[in-house]
Amino acid sequence: MNHPSHLVDGPATKNAVFVTGATGLLGNNLVRQLARDGFRVRALARSEEKAKRFLGDVDVELVIGDMRRISEFSARLDGCHAVFHTAAYFREYYQPGEHAEQLERINVQATLELMAEADRRGVAKFVHTSSSGAIGMKPDGSPGDEETAPSDEQLSNGYFRSKVVGDEKIRAWTPPHGMTVVEILPGWMWGPGDAAPTAAGQLALDFVAKKVPIVPEGGTCLVDARDVAAAMIACLERAPHGSRYIVGGEFRTIAEVLAILESLTGVKAPRLSVPYAAVMAFAFLEEQRVKLMGGKLLVSREAVRLLRWRHRVSSERAQRELGATFRPLSETLHDVVAWYAKHGFLKRDVTLTEKALA
């Protein structure tokens, strides 16, 4: 990593950018792509140890800070042409506990504070990461687009609701100094670098460890975080103020995901499909186990409900206006497992095959 002199404070230069959530799944891949493309990157992370571990091989300037205390790092926005905001209170929401206050504080209030500070300090473009979970499906059941309102079921999900509320406030705000604000709404992201891990990465790890005994019902739109990162970078040149882009990938069922993982790893996918009510009962027991004994929740009732809903969205606008493309899911899953193997996350040896990479 370079020293702070790597970026020079003062008038913003077009290749100087600031990325929040830099060690997250999306942020990690975005930072890497920006660095490869020749941008000078300031990368915000809460943990210096984690940042050095997973970004130590990337030419970036590290900024240690927390979205709940923006004033402590806001001066580091000086000289940046763009901010890519990927940090959010997300993964924690799907674990037991009360989350309303943190969802509001980080996903809504802190985002607005960061936008105002970036605008005040001369940042030209702000690319905000929302969620396709803030988009509903059309009344006829066809995929939703950027103007489709969320359903009541989505609004009952605290994380999605925080994104809906935040997006509404973002669109209602006029930057006093003329900063351009763009929103990206990804589908369920998968990809290498998922160190936390998110639910996607945890599913891959559990599969390899033979901890997925059943085939959960349903599916949703899956997207590679690297494809989302590419679309975000394209926003710098192509996206006008106030534009929104769904970058959702393709709809895939969980059964399809497990089948591809089987083809890649040789680990047998479960064949047993369990009724929805039984899966919900298992999720309830999981929640009670974690409340009483601690540990990580394998599955929540809310996650089961969302998958069964079979949410579909259209990425047509992003494909048309940003040139967004989506790599095969088999390639994404191959790279996910390979990254976990390389970084010591797997508890057993896995020899990846190439036969599923079609």
Order of alpha helices (4+ residues) and beta strands (2+ residues): beta-alpha-beta-alpha-beta-beta-alpha-beta-alpha-alpha-beta-beta-alpha-beta-alpha-beta-beta-alpha-alpha-alpha-alpha-alpha
